[in-house]
Amino acid sequence: MGCNASHSWYSDLQITSRSTGMYADDDSLTPSLHSGAKVARARRHFGLHKDSHILSPQGSETEVAPLKLSTRMEYSSIVQGQAQDVFGLITIEALDVAPVFSQADVHEQRQAMDVVCLLDTSGSMQGEPILQVKDAVSFIVSQADPRDRLSIVTFSDRAERKMRFRRMDQAGKESANEAMRTLNVGGGTRIAQGLKVAFQVLGQRRKKNVVTAILLLTDGQDYRLRGQRFLELKDALAGTRRSGCSLYPFGFGPQHDAALLGQIAEVAQTPFTYVASASNIREAFAGTVGGLSSVVAKDVEVRIETEAILKAVHTPFSICRPSTTVTTISIPDVFAGERRDILLEFTLPEHVDNMQCLASAKYMDLVSSCPARTQVVPMAAKLVEERLPEEPDAEVSAHRERVEVTRALEEAARQSDLGLFESAQSVLDAALRMMDRQQGKTEVSVALLQEIRNARGRMLNKSVWESGGRAEVKDAYQMHRMQRCTMSKSSHNRSSKDSKHMYVSKKQVEWIALSTPKKVLTAL
């Protein structure tokens, strides 16, 4: 099976590599650090002593490796002489960033970013919503590093670039704040037009920062993005992802098109975020940009080699099978402190000689700005004549549950979209019974049970489903699928949600805390 996806003929929505055009007026980049400074930054990034030895991509002691790869099997032994399915797990885990002690540390610890704020300015954003959007973007501007660049694009009946890519030095921040102050609202919702201009702004940059993202916020629906038009957009979104740009869709309020934004997120391989209240927009943007500010690896390619029959690879990321024994998974990026768990399902025939798999990963290390690779790690189980008394591996079991619950939430959402709410409840009830059969409760299983119960309340009837229920559930299952989210609390009732805490990184928590308005206490 081929591994290179075909590019869409819908070329006006593609991010191309042209450095000419009406948007080729971006600010120049700040000069990058020399190699010695990068090594020093790597040590500071992970809190290492200046004399510490740190591993290079090739295993010599010169550079830090921010990703580690581990494997595990559900059971350490497998009974011979019977056909069976067995599960294994590959985990990619990023080291966390060191504590920040000064603003200089903040500037040196991370890659500079190019961010496009793609904002809905249709008539329905009048009043409090547009004020909160302005406040959220102003917060991002205030926290930006002078090396970061920001562009602002708006859309209603038509799309318009409000600010070219500016470095976030003092002059750039003043320009961004002025662009936000002068935003006006009115008209309809042309999401496709907004995406087209955003893609052109990115594609016509003369220079590019490594970390690039679009933040798409809308409260409406674009009925033009149906059928063939969405298929064309889907190709463009996939091309955008392959070009190294991440796109984060945010659906605001009860009337936005959660189905469309969920589809966009799936293709972009990012979480879809439901923002129920205007007052939550600032937190959602803060959590996203906080994560982007901590990207430690890009273009991660996990390689699996095995003679066993690989029945399924449970991951939302792109899978390629260049041969019968090799499978690769492409992960766009990893934040500091994040993990990606890839659940493997093997089918073993009655007569099998061995059960072994080799896993490794290569990636671009953004801390040292060098290509890197992990060691090759085996995943194996002993073949025995009789099953030994053994509990299943807790990590593998937890991620089997995560995959099953995510699948159940997605299917229940599909039934609810069809108006089949009893069928949706039946799907969730089956998921609850599956979880109840599991022995022992873990942090993951408790969070998943909470997720199922919450979804049941959002699928009671058409009124509840269309008044935020659809968005809440799609936010949930996309979060569990991607193992990433942008907010630390439920947008529905603002209560802390255990499942969200599973995926929010420390750096995101820091940014969210900074975005929260401080209460002023006055003496009575």
N, C-alpha and C positions, 0 to 999 in steps of 0.2 A: 504494500500500500504506500502511495506517495505521501510525502510529509510536507510539501510546500503548497500552501493554500493558494488558489488562483486569485488574482487581484480583480476587483470589480471594474467593469467598463465605465462605471459611474464616476469618472475621474474628477469631476469638479468637487466631490466630497472626500477626496483622498488627501492625506498629508503627503505632499510630494517634497522632493529635496531641492526645489528651486530657491535660489537666493535673489531672485528678481521678482518684480511685481509691485502692486500698489502698497503691499504691507512689508516690503523689504526695507524697513526703516528702524529696526530694533536697535536699542542701545548696545554698545560693545560690551563684551564680558570682562569681568575683573580677572587679571592675570592669575593663572593657577599656581599652586605651590610647587616648588622644586622638590625632587625626590626625597631629599633629606628631611624637608619639612613635612612631607607626607608620612614618613615613618614616625616622626615625632608626634604628629597628629594622631596616628594610629595608636600609639602608646597611651596618649591622653584619653583617646576615645573609649578605651576599655579599662582605664584605670591602672595601667601597668607601670611599674617602676622603670626609670630610664635605663637601667642595666638589665631588665628582664629579657629573656630569650623568647622570641615569638616566631611561630611557624610560617614559612612562606608557602606559596602555591605548590612548589616542588618538594617541600619538606625540609629545606634548609632553614637555619635559624636567623631570618632577617625581617620577615614581615608578619603581621597578625592575620589570621584567617578568621573572619567573622562568622562563618557558617560551620556547623558540625552536622554530620549525618550519622544516624543510628538505625538499627533494624531490630525487629523482634518477630517471633512466631507466636501464634495463639497457643500452641502446645509445643513442648520441647521434643515430644516423640510422636510418631505416626505409626499406626498399626498397618502392617503389610497384609496383602491378600484381600483388600476390599476397596472398591471405588469410593472416593470421598472428596469433598471440597474442604480445603484448608485455607486459613487466612494468615496473612503476614502484614507487617506495618513498616513503612519507611518514614522516618521523621527527619525533616530539615529544621534545624533550630538555630536562630541567630543569637549571638551574644548580645547582652544589653549594654547600653551606653554607660559610661562612668558618670558620677554626679557632676553637675555643672557648678563651678565655684565663681566664675566671672563671665562677663559678657564676651571677653576675648575667647574663652573656652567655647562658648556657643558658636562663634564665628568659625573657629578652626575645626570643630568636631564634625561638621557635615558638609555635604555637597551643596552647591548653590542650586536654586530651583528656578524654572520657568513655569509660571502659573497663569492660566487664562481663567478669569472669572466670567462665566457665561450666564447672564442674568435675564430672567423673564421680567420685562417691564410692561406687560399687557395691562389693560384697565383693571383687572381683578386684583392687581398688586397695590392698588391705591390705598393710602392711609398707613396704618401700622405695619403691614407687611413690607412695603418698600423702605420704611424707616429702619426696620430691623435688618433688612438686607444691607443698607448703607452702613449700619453700625457693625455688622459682621465683617464686611470687606475692610472697613476702617481698622478693625482689630487686627486683621491679617496684615494690613499695611504697617501698623505700628510695631508688629513683632518681626517683620521681615528683616533679613540680613541685607546690608548694602550690596552684597553680591547677587542677591535674588533679583529676578525680573518679573514684572507683573504686567499683564494686559487685561483690559476690560472690554467685553463685547456684550451688547444687549440685543434683545429681540422682542418684537411684538408683531405688528403686521409686516415688518421688515427687520432685518438685522443690521447692526451698525457697530463698528469698532469705535469705542469711546476713548480708548487710550492705547497707543502703541506700546510695545514692550519697552518698559522703562526699568532701569536699575533702581532698586529701592534705597538710594541715598536720599539725602534731605530733599533735593529738588524733585526726585522721582516720587517720593511720598507726598509732597505737596501737590504734584500733578494728579496723583491717584485720588487724593482726598477731594480735590476740586472737581474731578470727573464724577465722583459719587455725589457731591453736593448738587450738581446740575442735572442729575437724572430726572427724567419725566416719565410718567406712565400713561398708557392709553393704547387702545387697539386690541387686536387678537393675539394668538399664540402660535408663532411659526418656529417651532423647535428646529425643524430641518434647516431653515435659513440661518438660524443662530449657529448650528453645528457647522454649516458650510463656511461661514465667515471665520469661526474659531479654527477650523482646520487650515484655512488659507493663511491666517495669521501665524500659525505654527509652521506651516510648510514653507513660508517665504522668509523665515528668519535667516539672516546672514550668518549668525553664530548660534550655537545651541548649548544650554546647560544640560547636564546628564539627566537630572531629575526633572521631568516635564509632566504637567497634569492640566486637565480641564475640570473645573468645578461647575457643573450644570445644575442650576436651580430653577424650577418652574412650579407654578401652581395650577396650570391649565392642561389642555389637551390639544394635540395637533392631529386632526382627523385625516390630514393628507398622508400621514405616515402609516399607511395601511397596505397590506398586500405586497405588490411588487415594489412599491416605494420603500417599504421597510427592508425588503431583501437587498435592495441596492444600498441602503444605509448600513445594513449589517456587514456587507463586504467592506465598506469604508471604515466602519468601527474596528473590524479585525485588522485592517491595514494600519490604522492608527495605533492599535496595541503593539503590532509588530514593529512599528517605527520607534517604540520606546516611550510612547505617551500613554499615561493612564487617564481614564475618564470616570469621574465620580458623579453619578446622578442623584439629586436630592428632590424628592417630591414634597411640596409644601401644601398643607391644608387638605381638606377632604375631597376636593374636586379634581386633583391632578390625575394623570393617566398612569397609575401604578403599574399596570400591565406593560405599557410601553417602556417605562423607565426600568422596570425589572428586566425586560428583554435586553435593553441597552447595557445594563450592568452585567448580565450573563456573557454577552459578547466581549465586553471590555474586561471581563474577569476582575471586577471590583464589586464591593457591596453596594446595594441600593439602600439609600437612607430615607426613611419616612420622617418628615419634620411636621409634627401635628400642629404646633403653635409657632407663631412668628417669633416668639421670645426664645425659641430653641435654635434658630438659624445660626446664631453666633457660636454656640457650642458645637454644632455639626461641622461648621467650617473649621473651627479650631482643632477638633479631633482629627480631621482629615489632613490639614496642613502640618499639624504636629507629627503625624505619622510620616508624611512625605519628607519632613525635615530629618528623619532618622533612617532613611533608606540606607542599608549597608551593603546590599547586593542586588544586582540586576541580571537579567538574562540567565536565570538559573536553569540548567538542563540536567535533570536527574536521569541516569542511565541504569537500566535493569537488564541483567543478562541471566538467562535461566533456560535449562533444557525442559523444565516442567511446563505443563499446559497452563498458561496464564489466562484464566477464564474472564476476569474483569479487573480493571484498574479504576478504583473509585476515587476520582479527583475531578474538580471543575476545570482543570487546566488542560492545555492542548496535548494530546497523546499522539505519538508517532511510532509505528512499528516497521522499521526498515528491513527487518528479517524475522524469521520465525523464533529466534532466540533473543532478540534485542528489542526493548521498548524504551522510548524516551518520553519524558514529561517536561514541558517548558513552563516555567513559572516566571512571570514578568519581573517581580521585585519582592524583596523581603524587608520589613521594618526591623529595627533593632528590638530584640526581645520577643519577636514573633516566632511561630513555628508553623510548618506545613506538614500535615500527616497524610500520607498516601496509603490507602488500604488496598492490599492486593488479595485477590481471590484466585486460588489455584484449584484445578481439577486434577486429581491423581487417579490413574487407572488402578486396577487390581494389582497388577505386577509393575512395580516401580523400583528402579535401581537406587535412586537417591532423590532427596528433596533439598536442593540447594539453589540459592539465588545470590547473585552479586550485585551490589548497589553502589553507585558513586554519583558525584555531581560536579559540574564545572560551572563557573559563573564569573561575572565581573565584580571584583571586590572594590566597592566605592570608597572604602576607608584608605586603602593604599593606591587606588586607581590602577590596579593590575589584574590581569586574568588570574583566576585561582581555581583549584580543584580540591575536593576532599579525597581522603583515602578510599580505597575500595573496601566495602564492608560486607561480609558474608551474612546471609540469612539462611539458616539451615535447621533441620529437625532430624533426630535419630529415627531410623526405621526399626520397629520392634514387632515381636510376634503377638504380644498381648498389651493392651492399654494399661499404662501405669496410673495409679491414682494421682491426679494432678488437676489443679484449678487452672482455668484459662488465664492467660496473661491479662492483667487488668487494663493495660494501655490498649491492647488490641480490642478487647471487649468494649471499652469506652468508645472507640472510634467506629466499631461496628454499629453501636447504638446511635452515634451521631449521624452516620450515613443513613441508617434506617429511618430515623426520625425526620431528617431533612427530606427524604423521599416521601414520607407520609404527609408532611406539611405541604409539599409541592402538589401532590395528588389531591389532597383535600382542597387546596386553593383552586385547582382546576375544576373540581366538582362544584365548588361554590360559584365560580365564574359562570357555570352553566345553570345556576339556580338550583342545583341538586344538594340542598343543605343537609338532608337526612343522610345521603350517601357520604358527604364530607364528614359528618359526625361519626359514621361507621368506620371510615378510614382512620380517624383519630382514636376511636375506641380500640381498634385493633393494635394501634401503636402503643396505647396505654397497657394493654394486656401483655404485649411483648416486653415492655419495660418491667412490668410487675413480675414476670417470670425470672428476671435476672436476679442472681443471688448477690446480696450486699448492695449498698447505695454509695456511690462515689459523688464527688463534686460535679462531674459531668452529668451523671444520670439524674441528679436532683435538678440541675438546670434544664435538662431536656424535658423532664416531667412537667416542670413549670411552663415550658414553652408550649407543650401540647395542651395543657389546661387553659392557657391563655388563648390559644387558637380556637378552642371549642367555644369560648365566649364570643369570639369575633365572627363565628360562622352560624349564628343562631337563625338569621333570616336575612332577607335582601337589604332591609334598612340598615342593620348593623354592619353588614359586609361592605356596603357602598359608602358608609360614613366613617371610613378609616380602617375598617376591618381588613379589606384587601391589602391596603398598603402596609399595615402592621405585620401581617403574616408573610408577605413577600419580603419585607425587610428582614424578618426572622430567618426564613430558610436560606436566603442569599447570604446572610451573615454566617450561618453554620456551614454552608457549603464552602465559602471562601476562607473561613477562619479569620475574619477581619471585620471590624465595625468602626464607626466614626463617633459614636456617642456612648456615654457610660450609663445612661438611664433610658428607660422606656419613654418614647415620645407620646405614648397614649395616656399614661397616668403619672409620668414623672417619677415613678418608684424605681429604686435600684433594681436591676434585672441581673440575676446571677449569670445568665448566658452572655450578656454583654461584657461583664467583667472578665469572662474567660478569654476575650479576644482584644480588649483594649490594652495597648502597650503602655509602659511607664511614661514614655515621652508623650503619648497622646493624653494621658491623664494630666501631665504637667501643663500642657497647652489648654486643656479644658478648664483646669483650675484657674489659669490666668484669665480665661475668657469670662469667668463667672463674676458678675458685679459684686463688689464687696459691700456688705451691709455696714452702714455707718451707725455706730452706737452713740447716743447722746445722753448726757446725764439728766436725770429728772429734776 
